[in-house]
Amino acid sequence: MIFKVNQLNRNDKVDAFSLIEVLISLSIFSVLMLLLNWSNLFDRLAKQPNEIANQLQSKIIGGLISQTKVPNAPFIIINAPPPCEDYELTIFAGGIVNETKFSCKQSIYFINKSGQVSYEIAQ
């Protein structure tokens, strides 16, 4: 009986992928994912002022939501989106935003206490 079982195991091969096939498929998958996210690689390139203002507004809204419900800290600091990431913005508990004004990429951005972002193109 043991001999018959061993004989069956030698004859029945299980089909599987080889290591090279798995590595090739992983490399193809990673190249495809890189191509799909190609636009995200160029975030530091020059952007239009309205795109920077929209991204900053989105970050402020996220910070306001986290600070108005149950704040974990008395304040949080949010960085402006690239290429203006050197500028910081403070959102206090209760959803109060520190008013600030900064210039970046030949535009001046204004943030009021409620977190509204506006900009004007500097001349």
C-alpha positions in Angstrom: 0.0 0.0 0.0 2.8 2.5 0.9 4.5 1.6 -2.3 1.4 2.4 -4.4 1.0 5.8 -2.7 4.6 6.7 -3.3 4.3 5.6 -6.9 1.2 7.9 -7.4 3.0 10.9 -5.9 5.9 10.5 -8.3 3.7 10.4 -11.3 1.3 13.2 -10.4 3.0 16.5 -11.0 1.4 19.7 -9.7 1.6 22.5 -12.2 3.0 25.7 -10.7 4.7 28.9 -11.8 8.4 29.1 -11.8 10.3 31.7 -9.9 11.3 33.5 -13.1 7.7 33.7 -14.3 6.6 35.2 -11.0 9.5 37.8 -11.1 8.6 38.8 -14.7 5.0 39.2 -13.9 5.8 41.3 -10.8 8.1 43.5 -12.8 5.5 44.0 -15.5 2.9 44.9 -12.8 5.3 47.4 -11.2 6.0 49.1 -14.6 2.2 49.4 -15.2 1.6 50.9 -11.8 4.4 53.4 -12.3 2.9 54.4 -15.6 -0.5 54.9 -14.0 1.0 57.1 -11.3 3.3 59.0 -13.6 1.5 62.3 -13.1 2.1 62.1 -9.3 5.8 62.1 -9.8 5.8 65.6 -11.1 4.1 67.3 -8.2 7.1 69.6 -7.7 6.8 71.1 -11.1 5.3 74.5 -11.7 1.5 74.5 -11.1 -1.2 77.0 -11.7 -2.1 79.2 -8.7 -5.7 77.9 -8.7 -4.4 74.3 -8.4 -2.2 75.2 -5.5 -5.1 77.1 -3.8 -7.4 74.1 -4.3 -4.9 71.6 -2.8 -4.3 74.0 0.1 -8.1 74.3 0.6 -8.4 70.5 0.7 -5.7 70.2 3.3 -7.3 72.9 5.4 -10.7 71.2 5.2 -9.2 67.9 6.4 -7.4 69.7 9.3 -10.6 71.6 10.2 -12.6 68.3 10.3 -10.1 66.7 12.6 -9.8 69.7 14.9 -13.5 70.5 15.3 -14.8 67.0 16.2 -12.5 65.7 19.0 -9.1 67.3 18.7 -6.1 65.2 19.9 -3.9 68.2 20.2 -4.4 71.9 20.9 -3.2 72.7 17.4 -2.0 71.0 14.2 0.4 72.3 11.6 -0.3 71.8 7.9 2.2 72.4 5.2 1.3 74.1 1.9 1.3 71.8 -1.1 4.3 71.6 -3.4 6.1 73.8 -4.6 5.2 75.9 -1.6 5.8 73.3 1.2 8.0 75.7 3.1 5.0 77.6 4.4 3.2 76.2 7.5 -0.4 76.9 8.6 -1.7 76.4 12.1 -5.2 75.1 12.9 -6.3 75.4 16.5 -8.7 73.2 18.4 -12.3 74.2 17.6 -11.5 74.9 14.0 -9.8 78.3 14.2 -7.2 78.9 11.5 -4.3 81.2 12.1 -4.7 84.0 9.5 -1.7 84.1 7.2 -0.4 85.4 3.9 2.4 84.1 1.9 3.8 84.4 -1.6 4.8 81.5 -3.8 5.3 81.1 -7.5 4.6 84.8 -8.3 1.2 84.6 -6.4 0.1 85.8 -3.0 -2.1 83.4 -1.0 -4.4 84.6 1.8 -6.0 82.3 4.4 -8.6 83.8 6.8 -9.7 82.6 10.2 -12.4 80.3 8.8 -9.9 78.6 6.5 -10.9 80.1 3.2 -8.1 80.4 0.7 -7.9 83.2 -1.8 -5.0 84.3 -4.1 -4.0 87.0 -6.4 -1.3 87.0 -9.0 1.6 89.3 -8.0 2.8 91.8 -10.6 
